Amino acid sequence: MPFLLSVLLLGVGLFVRLKVVESPLFAEVKKGRAESRLPILDVLRRPKSVLLACGVGIGAFTAQSLLTSYLIAYATGIGYPRPQVLTALTVSAAVALVVLPCASALSDRIGRRPVVLTGAILSAATAFPVLALVDSRSSGALILAVVIGHGIAQSLMYGPLGALFSEMFGTRVRYTGASLGYQGATLVGAGFSPMIAGSLVANSGNGTPVALLLCGGSLITALTVWVVRETSRTSLAEEPIPELPTTPHTEEITA
């Protein structure tokens, strides 16, 4: 029933999207007819920004999938009653509702990189302690584990991503570039990690692979964020992806 009722949100989302005015920068690009007809090709010709965006997002999506959806199967498999697991996830989600906007606002003040990097390091450093808390089979320890790993560490990584992804691409290809980075990180981090974790746990008989995957995804994010330049003070009018050479046809249109 909740899934079916969510169809109503589709209408709300469509209404909001149709009422949202384009950003001044994009409106200027459209007015000058300089927008790319195939922005995905422009982005893929210079894939560095997309690959960096994927790397930045992998840690957040790996933590999200392992500490929410996969945790239900893992925790119930070692003896937790399902209601206890769902209660822990509810508490974690409540904490995330506070941490996410705080992390986003903080990234506006001190930069995207420090906030995401802090979350990634915290996630990697607490991966094995979080697993140990879950394996303790204590309901209180389970709540603490999910709050630390998901409610705090994952939220610190995820909060600034929307702004960071947008700022990594130029106006002409911003939506396409940010979408490719987001979906690529989701595919690798959230798409494969639960399946890999389930297979490795079944073969090993313990949850160590879960902690290794969580730690590995977080370290990938930390290393990628380290090489990404800070974007919070960069004007969106700047073009991180160089403009393509102007063809005679586009010169004629511009004229």
HELIX and SHEET records of a PDB file:
HELIX    1   1 PRO A    2  LEU A    5  1                                   4    
HELIX    2   2 VAL A    7  LYS A   19  1                                  13    
HELIX    3   3 PRO A   24  LYS A   31  1                                   8    
HELIX    4   4 PRO A   39  ARG A   45  1                                   7    
HELIX    5   5 LYS A   48  GLN A   64  1                                  17    
HELIX    6   6 SER A   65  SER A   69  3                                   5    
HELIX    7   7 TYR A   70  GLY A   77  1                                   8    
HELIX    8   8 ARG A   82  ILE A  110  1                                  29    
HELIX    9   9 ARG A  112  ASP A  135  1                                  24    
HELIX   10  10 SER A  139  VAL A  146  1                                   8    
HELIX   11  11 VAL A  147  GLN A  154  3                                   8    
HELIX   12  12 SER A  155  TYR A  158  1                                   4    
HELIX   13  13 LEU A  161  GLU A  167  1                                   7    
HELIX   14  14 THR A  171  VAL A  173  5                                   3    
HELIX   15  15 ARG A  174  ALA A  185  1                                  12    
HELIX   16  16 THR A  186  PHE A  192  3                                   7    
HELIX   17  17 SER A  193  SER A  204  1                                  12    
HELIX   18  18 THR A  208  VAL A  227  1                                  20    
HELIX   19  19 PRO A  248  THR A  254  1                                   7    
END                                                                             
